[in-house]
């Protein structure tokens, strides 16, 4: 695994996110691939492939499946799994929780900075590649950060960083 570089977190991923990718890949290769192969085999048995809708649908499904498998394999190969035990809460990095305060609205928000494949903004998991995530990376507690968002910019103060 590559050394963790907190300012170039494109390949960073938490252990949980990595495990989820591996689980999905295993499921697709061990189960889904066989199911699609069976559907393809069955569609071929219907005869004339030039006008066989089942065959076309199975081929399309197979292509999508292989594309997803290739994506997951590449993502896993290039992943830099962030070891939460080695992280310090000195600066914002992938795998850490950060509490910020919007300096205009005074609203406080909690985020966990995660790799791009783990992002779930509705549950407070922000991608390190998002505008907010990228702006927070490398910043320290107490720092003020101006973040460009689609409808302007917002200023935040980092209140805390924790594991």
N, C-alpha and C positions, 0 to 999 in steps of 0.2 A: 504494500500500500504506500502511496505517496505521502511525503511529509505534509502535515497540515499547514496550509498557508491561509491565514485568515483574511487576507485582502483579495484573494482570488479563489472564492469558495464555490466555483462552478461545479466541481466534482465532489464537493463535501456532502456527506450524508450521515445521518445518525445511524446507530446500530439498529434501531427499530425499523427505520426506513430501508436499510440494506436487507434486513431479514424479510421484510414484506416483499421486496423485489425478488429475492431468492425463492420464497414460497410461491409467488405468482408464476415465476418461470418454471418451477418444478411441476406445478399444476398444468400449465399449458403443454409442456413437453410430455409428461407422463399420462395425462388424461385427455385433454382437449385434442391433441394431435391425433390420437387414436380414434376419437369420435369423428373427427372431420374425415379421416382416411376411410372410415366405414361408410360415411355418407357418400363420399366420392365413389367408392367401390359399388355401392348400391345404385347410384345414379348411372354409372357406366353400364351396369347390367340391364338398364332399360333400353339400350340400343342406340340408335342414331344420335350421335353427340351434337350434331349441327343444330338440332331443334329441341334440345333437352334442357329445359329450364332448371331442373334439379341439379344437373351436372354443372351448369353455369354458376348457380348459387353456391354449390360446394366448392368449386374452384375459387370463387371470390372469397369465401370464408377461409379457405386454406391460405390464400395470399395474405389476407389480413392477419391471420394467426402467425404466419411466418414472419411478417413484418414486426409484429409485437414481440415475438421471441427474439428476433435480431436486435431490436431496441433494448430489451431487458438485458441481453447478454453483453451488449456494448456498455450499457450503464453500469452493470455489475463489474465488468472488467476495468472500467475507468474510475470506479468509485474510490473515494478517499473516506474511509469510515472514521468518523471523529470519535475518539475515545473520550467519553465524558469524564473518566477518572483523571485524564491528563489535563483537562481544561481548568483554567483559573477564571474566576469571575471578574478579572481586571478589565477586560474589554469585551465588547459584544462579538460573539462568534457563533458559528453553527453549533447547535446543540444546547445553547444557553437560553434562559428565559430573561426577558428584558421588560421592565416596566417603564413606560414613558408617559409624559404629560403633554397634551396639546397646549401650547402656550396661549393660543387664542381662545379656545373653548374651555380650557382648564380641565378637560376630560382626561382621566387616566386610563391607560390601556395596557394590557399584558400581552406579550407575544412570546412565542418560542421560535427562534430562528432555525429553520430546517433546510435540507436540500430541496431542490426544485421539484423532485418527484414526490416529495412528502407534503407539499404545501396544502393547507386546508384553512384558508383565512377565516371561515365561519367558526372554526374551533381554535382560533388564535395561533395557528401555525403558519408563519410567513416564510416564503421562499427567500433564500439568501440572494436570489437573482431578481426579486421584486424591487420596485423603486424604494420602498420603505426598508426592506431587508438590506439591500445593497448600501443604502445611506447610513444604516446603523452599524454595519460591520466595522470593527476596529475602533469604535468610539468607547469612551470611558464614562463611568457614572458621573453625573453632574454636567456633562457636555450638552450643549444645545446643537441641534441638527436641523437644517432647513432641507425639507424633502420636496422635490418636485413631484406633483401629482397631476393627473390629467386636467383638472380644472383649476390649476394654479400651483400654489406651494403652501406647505404647512411647516410650522416650527414646533419642534418637540424638545423636551428636556428629558434626558435619561435619568430616571429616579433610582433604578436599581438593576443589577445584573446578578443572576444566580444560576446555579446548576439545576 
